[in-house]
């Protein structure tokens, strides 16, 4: 259940760091559960040895505060999979205009394909959305003309359960374990910023920062 938005300008005292951290997780949960929420589509940053930093938008599908996990779905053939395999350190950028809040996350990513995590996620994907994983080649493959990448007969209809199995082979879930979370609250009266970092044993360190 989401908690009330922090209002540091009408409160008697500044919010405690624990309240800020709870607000961050509440916003992320709301983002994963509401396609219209600003945090539903964060930017994902990975590293590429040839091209340098790479950015793209992903859809936030899973949030678990207890395990500090954020998850999204992707095509196993996409470039980001190779980048994560080469270096599992990733960044996620969330910006909520309605909450005047930016959350930057540093995390370690793990790819799930053909295991229990992927099976459970695939079972919850509606048939029309399974088409995203049925394109004929890797995302970003050069093509001679504008194309959806889908077989022509699937552009205007959902696949059957049996047909969708072709997409299941390309489906992956990426689970990101949060290592650091940087919160920035934006106002015209002076911003507020805090950082939350977990070590390898899961111990939390917190601090206010100059915005």
C-alpha positions as CSV (number, residue, x, y, z in Angstrom):
1,X,0.0,0.0,0.0
2,X,1.4,3.4,-1.0
3,X,2.2,5.9,1.7
4,X,1.4,9.6,1.6
5,X,3.7,11.8,-0.5
6,X,6.3,13.5,1.6
7,X,5.7,17.3,2.0
8,X,8.8,18.7,3.5
9,X,7.6,22.3,3.1
10,X,4.5,22.1,5.3
11,X,5.8,19.7,7.9
12,X,7.2,20.8,11.3
13,X,10.4,18.8,10.7
14,X,12.4,17.6,7.8
15,X,11.6,14.0,6.9
16,X,13.7,11.2,8.3
17,X,15.9,9.2,6.0
18,X,13.8,6.1,6.8
19,X,10.7,7.9,5.6
20,X,12.4,9.0,2.4
21,X,13.5,5.4,1.7
22,X,10.0,4.1,2.3
23,X,8.6,6.8,-0.1
24,X,11.1,5.7,-2.8
25,X,10.0,2.0,-2.6
26,X,6.3,3.1,-2.5
27,X,6.7,5.1,-5.6
28,X,8.5,2.2,-7.4
29,X,5.7,-0.2,-6.4
30,X,3.1,2.2,-7.7
31,X,5.1,2.5,-10.9
32,X,5.2,-1.3,-11.5
33,X,1.5,-1.6,-10.9
34,X,0.2,1.3,-13.0
35,X,1.0,1.7,-16.7
36,X,0.1,5.4,-16.4
37,X,2.5,6.1,-13.6
38,X,5.7,8.1,-14.4
39,X,7.9,5.4,-13.0
40,X,6.5,2.6,-15.1
41,X,9.1,3.3,-17.9
42,X,12.5,4.0,-16.5
43,X,15.7,4.4,-18.5
44,X,18.2,1.5,-18.3
45,X,21.9,2.2,-18.7
46,X,24.4,-0.5,-19.6
47,X,28.0,-0.5,-20.8
48,X,29.2,-1.6,-24.2
49,X,32.9,-2.1,-24.9
50,X,32.6,-0.8,-28.4
51,X,30.0,2.0,-28.2
52,X,30.3,3.1,-24.6
53,X,27.3,3.8,-22.4
54,X,24.0,2.6,-23.8
55,X,20.5,3.8,-22.8
56,X,17.0,2.6,-23.5
57,X,13.6,2.6,-22.0
58,X,12.3,-0.5,-20.2
59,X,9.0,-1.3,-18.5
60,X,9.1,-1.8,-14.7
61,X,7.4,-5.2,-14.1
62,X,8.5,-6.2,-10.6
63,X,9.4,-4.5,-7.3
64,X,10.3,-6.3,-4.1
65,X,11.6,-4.1,-1.3
66,X,12.6,-7.1,0.9
67,X,15.0,-8.5,-1.6
68,X,15.7,-5.0,-3.1
69,X,14.8,-6.3,-6.6
70,X,13.5,-4.5,-9.6
71,X,12.6,-6.5,-12.8
72,X,11.8,-6.0,-16.4
73,X,11.2,-8.2,-19.5
74,X,13.3,-8.2,-22.7
75,X,14.0,-10.2,-25.8
76,X,16.9,-12.6,-25.2
77,X,18.4,-11.6,-28.5
78,X,18.6,-7.9,-27.7
79,X,21.9,-6.1,-27.4
80,X,21.3,-5.3,-23.7
81,X,21.5,-9.1,-22.9
82,X,25.1,-9.3,-24.1
83,X,26.0,-6.1,-22.3
84,X,24.6,-7.4,-19.0
85,X,26.4,-10.7,-19.5
86,X,29.7,-8.9,-20.0
87,X,29.1,-6.5,-17.1
88,X,26.0,-7.0,-14.8
89,X,26.3,-3.6,-13.3
90,X,23.4,-1.4,-14.6
91,X,21.8,1.9,-13.9
92,X,18.1,2.8,-13.8
93,X,16.7,6.3,-13.9
94,X,13.2,7.0,-12.7
95,X,11.6,10.5,-13.0
96,X,8.2,11.3,-11.7
97,X,7.0,14.8,-12.8
98,X,3.8,14.5,-10.7
99,X,5.9,13.8,-7.5
100,X,8.8,16.1,-8.3
101,X,11.0,13.2,-7.7
102,X,14.0,11.6,-9.4
103,X,15.4,8.2,-8.3
104,X,18.7,6.9,-9.7
105,X,19.5,3.3,-9.0
106,X,22.7,1.4,-9.3
107,X,22.1,-2.4,-9.4
108,X,23.5,-5.8,-10.3
109,X,21.4,-7.5,-13.0
110,X,20.7,-11.2,-13.5
111,X,19.1,-12.7,-16.6
112,X,16.4,-15.4,-16.3
113,X,15.4,-17.5,-19.3
114,X,13.7,-20.9,-19.3
115,X,13.7,-21.1,-15.5
116,X,11.0,-20.8,-12.9
117,X,11.2,-16.9,-12.8
118,X,10.8,-16.7,-16.6
119,X,8.0,-19.3,-16.6
120,X,5.9,-17.5,-14.0
121,X,6.3,-14.2,-15.8
122,X,5.5,-15.6,-19.2
123,X,2.3,-17.2,-17.9
124,X,1.1,-13.7,-16.9
125,X,1.7,-12.1,-20.3
126,X,-1.5,-11.7,-22.5
127,X,-1.3,-13.4,-25.9
128,X,-1.3,-10.1,-27.8
129,X,1.7,-8.9,-25.9
130,X,3.6,-12.1,-26.5
131,X,4.0,-11.0,-30.1
132,X,6.8,-8.7,-29.0
133,X,9.0,-11.7,-28.6
134,X,8.0,-13.3,-32.0
135,X,9.8,-10.9,-34.3
136,X,11.9,-12.5,-37.0
137,X,15.3,-11.2,-35.9
138,X,17.1,-9.5,-33.0
139,X,15.9,-6.1,-32.1
140,X,17.9,-3.5,-34.0
141,X,18.6,-5.8,-37.0
142,X,18.9,-3.6,-40.1
143,X,16.0,-4.0,-42.6
144,X,15.5,-2.6,-46.1
145,X,12.0,-1.2,-45.4
146,X,9.9,-0.2,-42.3
147,X,8.8,-3.4,-40.6
148,X,7.3,-4.7,-37.4
149,X,9.4,-7.8,-37.7
150,X,6.3,-9.9,-37.2
151,X,5.0,-12.5,-39.7
152,X,2.4,-10.7,-41.8
153,X,-0.5,-12.7,-40.5
154,X,0.3,-11.8,-36.9
155,X,0.3,-8.0,-37.4
156,X,-3.4,-7.7,-36.9
157,X,-4.3,-10.6,-34.6
158,X,-3.1,-12.2,-31.4
159,X,-1.2,-15.5,-31.7
160,X,-2.7,-18.6,-30.3
161,X,-1.2,-20.2,-27.2
162,X,0.6,-22.7,-29.4
163,X,1.9,-20.1,-31.8
164,X,3.2,-17.9,-28.9
165,X,5.6,-20.7,-27.9
166,X,7.9,-19.4,-30.6
167,X,8.2,-16.2,-28.6
168,X,8.8,-17.9,-25.3
169,X,12.2,-19.1,-26.6
170,X,13.2,-15.4,-26.9
171,X,11.7,-14.2,-23.6
172,X,13.9,-13.2,-20.7
173,X,13.3,-11.6,-17.3
174,X,16.0,-9.3,-15.9
175,X,16.1,-9.0,-12.2
176,X,18.2,-6.1,-10.8
177,X,19.3,-6.1,-7.2
178,X,19.6,-2.6,-5.9
179,X,23.0,-1.6,-4.6
180,X,22.5,2.1,-4.3
181,X,19.5,4.5,-4.6
182,X,19.9,8.2,-5.0
183,X,16.7,10.3,-4.3
184,X,16.3,13.9,-5.5
185,X,13.2,15.9,-4.5
186,X,12.8,18.9,-6.8
187,X,11.1,22.2,-5.7
188,X,11.6,25.9,-6.5
189,X,12.4,26.5,-2.8
190,X,15.6,24.4,-2.6
191,X,15.9,20.7,-3.5
192,X,16.5,17.8,-1.1
193,X,18.7,14.8,-1.9
194,X,19.6,11.6,-0.1
195,X,21.5,8.4,-0.9
196,X,21.0,4.8,0.3
197,X,23.6,2.2,-0.2
198,X,23.8,-1.5,0.7
199,X,27.1,-3.5,1.1
200,X,27.6,-7.1,0.0
201,X,26.1,-8.3,3.4
202,X,23.0,-6.2,2.9
203,X,23.9,-3.6,5.5
204,X,22.4,-0.2,4.8
205,X,24.2,3.1,4.9
206,X,22.3,6.4,4.5
207,X,23.2,10.1,4.1
208,X,21.8,13.4,3.1
209,X,23.5,15.0,0.2
210,X,23.8,18.5,-1.2
211,X,21.5,18.5,-4.2
